[in-house]
Amino acid sequence: MATTAGEARAGVAPVSLRLPGIVLGVGLGGFVDGILLHQLLQWHHMLSSTDSDNIGVKFYNPRTVTGLEMNTVWDGLFHTVCWLAVLIGLAILYSRVTRHRRRVWTSRVLWGWILAGWGIFNLVEGVLDHHILGIHHVHGGPYQLWWDIGFLVLGALLLAGGYLLARSGRSFDPSDPPADPPADPPAGPPAGTFA
């Protein structure tokens, strides 16, 4: 079995960034969904399509004050889950990367897995909430199926692109010394001399 120079030097395998990256991606992808689609664009809320859902949840019309209040509570619960995913992802990352922590943030591997996690979020949330439960749609109305399918396609692209980005990067080996800073340019001739 081949080993890298870092493994031979320190006797440890490179740190896996897959799990923390995916968990961070799920949380951050959820935040993009909640902030962009729920709050800024106001295309949907967690329970905005329960008048036509598949499980019989009471309808809370987001166009009324009481309906918007209940949808805001559920959006808050959704954001709480996203926040916990980000905290857990950071905790896992912090526990795995104990040296040279600044270098990990420039790793293609980490950012690839974060994108893959965002794609997983889109796929799971899209299939579950938009199609199986039907509690909300990306953008309700006559073309809601196309919006929901587009959300799934975006998720698949993020997952595939993130996976490819992670595979193209070098695994993070905390035992590798940080790259040497660039050397200072050679000094010119001493003052008072001509070259």
N, C-alpha and C positions, 0 to 999 in steps of 0.2 A: 504494500500500500504506500502510495507516494505521500510525502509530507512536505509542507512548505518550510522554508527556512525558519519562520517564526515558530512553527510547531516543534521543530527540532531544537531550537534554542530554548524555548520555555517549557516544552513538554505539554502544551495545551493546544486544543483545537481552536480555530477561529470562532468568534462569538456569532451565534445565529441571531440575525436581526429580523427574521421572518415573523415570529409571534408578536414582538412589540410593534413592528411596523404595521402588521395587519390590524391589530387592536387600535393603534393610533388612527389608521385610515378609516376604520369603521366609525370612530367617534368624530373625526374631522369631517368625513363625508356626511354624517348626520347633521353636523352643525351647518354645513353648506346648504343642505336641504331645508333645515328649519329656518335659518336666517334668510336665505334667498327666496324660497318658495312659500314659506308660511308667513314671514314677517314683511319683507320688502315688497315682493310682488303680490302677496296675499292671494295666491292662486288656490291654495287649499290650507286646511288645518287638519289636525289628527282625525276629527270626527265630522268633517264637512260633507261627506256623502252618505251619512247613515240613514238618509231617507230612502236609499236604494241599495243598502249593504246586503251582504249574504248571511248575516248572523243575527239580525233583529235588534241592533243597538238603537236606543231611542235617538230620534233626530234632534240635533242641536244646530239650528239654522245659524250659520256664522254672520248672517246679515241682521240679526237681532242682538240686542245687548245681552240678554240672558244666554243666548246660544253662543255668542262670541266669548262670554265669560267661561263657559264650560269648555269650549275649544281651546281657550288660552290655558286653562288648567292642564288639559291633556298635552298641549304643546310644551308646557313647562315640564311635565313628566318625561316627555320625549327628550327634551334638552338635558334633563338630569341624567338620563341614561347615556347620552352622548358625552357629557362632562365626565361621568364615571369611567367610560371607555377610554377617554384621553388620559385621565389620571392613572388608570391601570396600565395602559400602554407605556406611559412615562416611567412608572414604577418598575415594570418589567425591564425596560431599556436601561434604567439606572442600575438595576441589580446585575445586569449582564455586562455592562460596559463600565468597568471600574477604573480604567486608565485611559488617558487621552480622549476624554469625553467630547471635547470640541471637534475632533476629527470625525466622529460618527455622523454629525449633521451634514457633512459634505459627501457622505457615502451614497452612491447610486443604489446600492443594495437597500438601504433604509428607505429612501424615497420611492424606490420601486415597490417595496412591500406596502408603503403607505398608500400609494395609488391603487394597488391591488385590493387593499382593505376597503378603500372607498368604493371600488367596483363591487366588492362582495356586499357592502351595505346596500348599494342601489339594487342589486339583484334580489337579495333577501327581502328588503323592504318593499320593492316593487311587486314581486310575486305575492308576498303575504298580504300587504295592506291594499294594494291596488286591484289585484286579481282574485285572490282567494277570499279575503274578508270583505273587500269592497268598501272599506270605511272611508276612504278618500281616493281621489285620483290626482295626477299631477296637475292637470288643468281641466276642470269639469266643463261639460258642454258637449256639443255635437261631435267633436273630434277627440274626446277624452281617451278613447282606445289608442289612437295614434300617439298622443302625448305619453301614455303609459308604456307603450312599446318603445318609444324613443328613449325613455328613462332606462328601460332594460338594455337597450342597445348601448347607451352610454356606459352603463355598468359593465357590460361585457368588454367594451373597448378599454375602459380603465383597468379592469382585471388583466386583460391580455397585455396591454401596454406596460402596466406595472410589473407584471411577471417578466417581460422581456427586459425592462430596465434593470430589475434586480439581478437577472442572469448575466447582464453585460458588465456589472460592477465587480469589483474585487471584494472578497469577503473581508470583514473587519477583524483584524487580528490585533488585540490590544497589546500584545507583546512586541509588535513591531515598533521601533522607535519612530517618533514623528519625523516627517521629512525635514531635512536640513533647510534652514532659511536660505534664500539666494545669497550668494557671496557678494560682498561689496565690489563695485567695479574697481578695476585697478586705479590706483592713484596716479595722477599726472606727474609731470616732472616737479621736483621741489621748487618752491617759490624762489624767484630770482634767477632761475636757469632757463635757458632756451633749448628747445628740442629740435 
